[in-house]
């Protein structure tokens, strides 16, 4: 998955202008990365979707994945247009109790608590190649949970792409072998 990214300086400019910090949310000591201004900016969102989609393409620019997994909730917002750009299916990974029917589920730790994620058992067919998308990579717990869910379905995680990586939390070191694309590291 090595399709070219938009110019790095332009991407960094978009993200530094359109992602704002909200201190002490959702709890004291957490610096929340608010992507609402980015989502409201057509050019910025288009740039980000194109950049994230590059993780699902081969060196010649061809789509190399069958599905794009978006992690609730902000990962949905980014992953759905990426799936459209790639001509791939979109799969939501949701918080516990939000999906009807049979699901795979996994519990995991995140930087400020614990959570459970679920995916429909038939969301990813055995052997399908998957791009996992989330907004922020912090400690790696949420992304690892999504990777585990894809594996429970029999799918293969071809790549992981995130809008922002909180490098100081070391989440990258806790991920498996799948290539990781972080559009911006703070």
C-alpha positions, 0 to 999 in steps of 0.5 A: 500500500504505497500510493502517493500521499498529498504533499506532506506540507499541505496535509500538515497545514490542513490538519493544524488549521482544522483540528482543535484541542479541547482540554479536559474532555471527556475527563480531566487531563485528556486533550481531546482532538476535535475534528469538527472544523475539518469535517465542516471544510470541504477542501480539508475533508477532501484532502484527508479522505484522499490521503486516508484512501491511499493506504488502501491502494497499491503502488500503481494506485489500484484499490487493494482492499475489499472493505473499509472498517470504521471505528465508532464514532468519528472513524465512521465519518472518515471511513465511509467516504474512504470506502466510496473513494476506493469502491469498497464496502464499509463496515462499522465497528460499534460500541457494545449493544448497538448492532442487531444480530450475531456479533463478534465482540472484544473488550479492550483498554483505552487511555481513559477507561475500558470499552467493548467493540462489536462487529457483525459476524458476517461483516467481513468474509473470510479472506477479504482484505480490510483497511481499518480507519480511525480518527486518533491512534492513542494507546492502540487499544481501540485499533487493536480491538478492531484488528482482532474483530476483523480476524474473528470474521476471517478477514486480513487487515491489509493496512491501518490509517488514522488521521492523528497519532498521539506519538507520546502515548506509544500506540504504534508499538502495540500494533501488529504487522499491518502497515500504519499510515498516520496523517499527522503525529502530535 
